[in-house]
Amino acid sequence: MAEYTRLISQAERLIARLEALLPGAPPECDWTASVAFRWRRQAGAAWLQPVLHPHRIGLDDLQGIEAQKRRVERNTLQFVRGLPANNVLLTGARGTGKSSLVKALLNKYARRGLRLVEVGKHDLMDLPDIVERVAGRPERFIVFCDDLSFAAEEPGYQALKAVLDGSVSAPTENVLVYATSNRRHLMPEYMAENLEASRVGDEIHPGEAVEEKVSLSERFGLWVSFHPFGQDDYLGIVAHWLGRLGAKPSPEAERAALQWALSRGSRSGRVAWQFARDWAGRHGVKARP
């Protein structure tokens, strides 16, 4: 009997140690805490975490991309109204406002039920689980994948294709995917793949590798391209941000802004914002709340 009791005691201690190693239940999402959420995964558990301080950029702060703003806002407004809308792929030059545009649209339409869930590339395999968690909610969710690109063997590639097309199940009515990328086809392209193309009559048919890469981006119904800014556009963005920060635009600031862009090798909206912050700080201008 004593031996039996000892074995039970050892088993209970072993079970307690194993339970301590197992991940706890993921926390329930507080949908009232924010309008933006991040998908988090840690120690085997996954959950939606409210973003307590979302980026408060407005559409008016995005200069030099008026045509892109109109196209993406029109699509987003259709979605918010419960009308048919498309998944969106925003591609092009870095620092031109692709991800900022998505955040600005969230800020504008959050009061009408728009919400955003940010998902890192390494968590794209969880997309079906994320969609399932929000499917029954009354809000409209943009699943946001920033700076997206794939290698051919990455598993998230297939998961994203399935969510965009709905796989066996129909696409979820209250979820759209918005993604940004420097590559329109989201995957690297190689010269050898172009040599696989074949000619049939007067038509040229791409090889299978190229077709596979194009097939992912084609699942986005709306493609929006962003281009590098010219000098006048860049200086206009600098003047906008200087004004927003409480600094006065001047010929001296313009010359410094051009030198700043030259040293960075880019005339982008991000570079303009960074220069404006540096200029305002060096001239003792406190940031406005």
C-alpha positions in Angstrom: 0.0 0.0 0.0 2.8 2.4 0.9 4.5 1.7 -2.5 1.2 2.4 -4.3 0.8 5.7 -2.4 4.4 6.6 -3.3 3.8 6.0 -7.0 0.6 8.1 -7.0 2.5 10.9 -5.3 5.3 10.8 -7.9 2.8 10.7 -10.8 1.0 13.8 -9.4 4.3 15.7 -9.1 5.2 14.7 -12.7 1.8 15.9 -13.9 2.2 19.2 -12.1 5.6 19.8 -13.7 4.2 18.9 -17.2 1.2 21.3 -16.7 3.7 24.1 -15.8 5.4 23.6 -19.2 2.2 23.7 -21.2 1.0 27.0 -22.6 -1.9 28.6 -20.7 -5.2 29.5 -22.4 -4.8 32.6 -24.6 -6.4 35.7 -23.2 -9.9 36.7 -24.5 -9.7 39.6 -26.9 -11.0 42.9 -25.5 -12.7 44.3 -28.6 -13.4 47.6 -26.9 -9.8 48.3 -26.0 -8.7 49.5 -29.5 -9.5 49.6 -33.2 -6.2 47.9 -34.2 -5.0 44.5 -33.1 -1.9 42.4 -33.5 -1.8 38.6 -33.9 0.7 37.4 -31.2 2.1 33.9 -30.8 4.2 32.8 -27.8 4.9 29.5 -26.1 2.4 27.7 -28.2 -0.5 30.1 -27.5 -1.9 32.6 -30.0 -4.2 35.6 -29.5 -5.3 39.0 -30.7 -3.6 41.8 -28.8 -5.2 45.3 -28.8 -2.8 48.0 -29.9 -3.2 50.6 -27.2 -1.6 53.5 -29.1 -2.4 53.2 -32.9 -0.7 55.5 -35.3 -2.9 58.5 -35.6 -1.9 59.6 -39.1 -4.7 61.2 -41.2 -5.4 61.1 -45.0 -4.5 64.8 -45.3 -1.0 64.0 -44.1 -0.3 61.8 -47.1 0.8 64.1 -49.9 1.7 63.3 -53.5 -0.4 60.1 -53.7 -3.9 61.5 -54.4 -4.8 59.0 -57.1 -3.8 56.1 -54.9 -5.7 57.5 -52.0 -8.9 57.8 -54.0 -8.7 54.2 -55.3 -8.0 52.6 -51.9 -10.5 54.8 -50.0 -13.2 54.0 -52.5 -12.7 50.3 -52.0 -12.5 50.6 -48.2 -15.7 52.7 -48.1 -17.5 50.0 -50.1 -16.3 47.4 -47.6 -17.4 49.5 -44.6 -20.9 49.9 -46.2 -21.2 46.2 -46.6 -20.9 46.4 -50.4 -18.7 44.2 -52.6 -15.0 45.1 -52.3 -11.6 43.7 -53.2 -8.5 42.6 -51.4 -5.8 45.2 -52.0 -2.1 44.9 -52.9 -0.1 48.1 -52.6 3.3 47.9 -54.3 6.1 50.2 -55.2 8.9 52.4 -53.9 9.7 52.3 -50.3 8.6 55.2 -48.0 5.9 56.4 -50.4 3.0 55.9 -48.0 1.7 52.4 -48.6 1.3 51.3 -45.0 0.5 54.8 -43.8 -2.4 54.9 -46.2 -3.9 51.8 -44.6 -3.5 53.2 -41.1 -5.0 56.6 -42.2 -8.1 54.8 -43.6 -8.5 52.9 -40.3 -8.4 56.2 -38.4 -11.0 57.7 -40.7 -13.5 54.8 -40.7 -13.0 53.3 -37.3 -16.2 55.0 -36.0 -18.1 53.2 -38.8 -16.9 49.8 -37.6 -13.6 49.4 -39.4 -10.9 47.4 -37.6 -7.4 46.3 -38.4 -5.5 43.1 -37.6 -1.8 43.3 -38.3 -0.2 39.9 -39.1 3.6 39.3 -39.5 4.8 37.3 -42.4 6.0 34.5 -40.1 2.4 34.1 -38.7 0.7 33.9 -42.1 0.1 30.2 -41.5 -2.4 31.3 -38.8 -4.5 33.3 -41.2 -7.4 30.7 -41.3 -7.5 30.9 -37.4 -7.5 34.7 -37.4 -10.3 34.8 -40.0 -12.3 32.3 -38.0 -12.0 34.4 -34.8 -13.4 37.5 -36.4 -15.9 36.0 -38.7 -18.8 36.3 -36.3 -18.1 39.9 -35.3 -20.2 42.8 -36.4 -17.1 44.9 -37.3 -15.4 44.9 -40.7 -11.8 43.7 -40.5 -8.8 44.5 -42.6 -6.1 41.9 -42.2 -2.9 43.9 -42.8 0.3 42.3 -44.0 3.1 44.8 -44.3 6.3 44.5 -46.4 5.2 41.2 -47.8 7.4 38.9 -50.0 8.0 35.2 -50.1 10.6 32.6 -51.0 9.1 29.8 -53.0 9.3 27.3 -50.2 7.7 29.4 -47.4 4.5 27.9 -46.0 2.7 31.2 -45.5 2.5 31.6 -49.3 -0.1 28.8 -49.5 -2.0 30.0 -46.4 -2.4 33.5 -47.9 -3.6 32.0 -51.3 -6.2 30.0 -49.4 -7.6 33.0 -47.5 -7.7 35.2 -50.5 -9.6 32.6 -52.5 -11.6 31.1 -49.7 -10.2 27.6 -50.2 -13.0 25.0 -49.6 -15.0 27.5 -47.7 -16.4 30.7 -49.1 -14.4 34.0 -48.4 -15.5 35.6 -45.2 -17.8 38.6 -45.8 -16.4 40.8 -43.0 -12.7 40.3 -43.8 -10.4 41.8 -46.5 -6.6 41.4 -46.9 -4.6 44.5 -47.5 -0.9 43.9 -48.2 2.1 46.1 -49.0 5.2 44.9 -50.9 8.1 46.2 -53.0 7.3 43.4 -55.4 4.2 43.2 -57.4 4.4 39.4 -57.7 5.5 39.0 -54.1 8.2 36.5 -54.9 11.7 36.8 -56.5 11.9 36.3 -60.2 14.8 34.7 -62.1 16.0 34.9 -65.7 15.8 31.1 -66.1 12.1 31.2 -65.4 11.5 33.5 -68.4 13.3 31.0 -70.6 10.5 28.5 -69.8 8.1 30.6 -71.9 6.7 28.9 -75.0 5.2 30.2 -78.2 1.8 28.8 -79.4 0.9 30.3 -82.7 1.1 34.1 -82.2 0.8 33.8 -78.4 3.5 33.6 -75.7 2.7 31.4 -72.7 4.7 31.9 -69.5 6.3 28.9 -67.9 4.8 27.2 -64.9 7.2 28.9 -62.4 6.2 32.3 -63.6 2.5 31.4 -63.6 2.7 30.2 -60.0 4.3 33.5 -58.9 1.7 35.6 -60.7 -1.1 33.5 -59.4 -0.7 34.9 -55.8 -0.8 38.6 -56.7 -3.7 38.0 -59.1 -5.8 36.9 -56.1 -5.8 40.6 -55.0 -8.6 42.3 -56.8 -7.1 45.7 -56.6 -3.5 46.6 -57.4 -2.3 50.1 -56.5 1.2 51.2 -57.5 3.3 53.8 -55.7 6.2 55.7 -57.5 9.2 57.7 -56.3 8.6 61.3 -55.7 10.0 64.1 -57.8 11.8 67.0 -56.2 8.8 69.3 -56.1 6.6 66.7 -54.6 9.3 65.9 -52.0 9.6 69.6 -51.0 5.9 69.9 -50.8 5.8 67.0 -48.3 8.6 68.6 -46.3 6.7 71.9 -46.1 3.6 70.0 -45.0 5.3 68.2 -42.2 7.2 71.3 -41.1 3.9 73.1 -40.8 2.4 70.2 -38.8 5.3 70.3 -36.4 5.0 74.1 -36.0 8.2 75.0 -37.9 8.1 77.6 -40.7 9.1 76.5 -44.2 11.9 78.6 -45.7 14.5 78.5 -48.5 17.1 77.5 -46.0 14.9 74.5 -44.9 14.4 73.5 -48.6 18.1 73.5 -49.2 18.7 71.4 -46.1 15.9 69.1 -47.1 17.5 68.4 -50.5 20.8 67.8 -48.9 19.1 65.4 -46.4 17.5 63.5 -49.3 20.8 63.3 -51.2 22.5 61.8 -48.2 19.7 59.2 -47.8 19.6 58.4 -51.5 15.8 58.8 -51.6 13.1 61.5 -51.9 10.3 59.7 -50.2 7.6 60.7 -47.8 9.4 58.9 -45.0 12.6 60.8 -45.7 10.6 64.1 -45.7 9.0 63.3 -42.4 12.4 62.4 -40.8 14.0 65.6 -42.1 11.1 67.7 -40.8 11.5 66.2 -37.3 15.2 66.8 -37.4 14.8 70.4 -38.6 12.1 71.2 -36.0 14.1 69.6 -33.2 17.4 71.4 -34.1 15.5 74.7 -34.2 13.8 74.2 -30.8 10.3 73.7 -32.1 8.3 71.4 -29.7 6.1 68.8 -31.3 2.4 69.6 -31.3 0.2 67.2 -29.4 
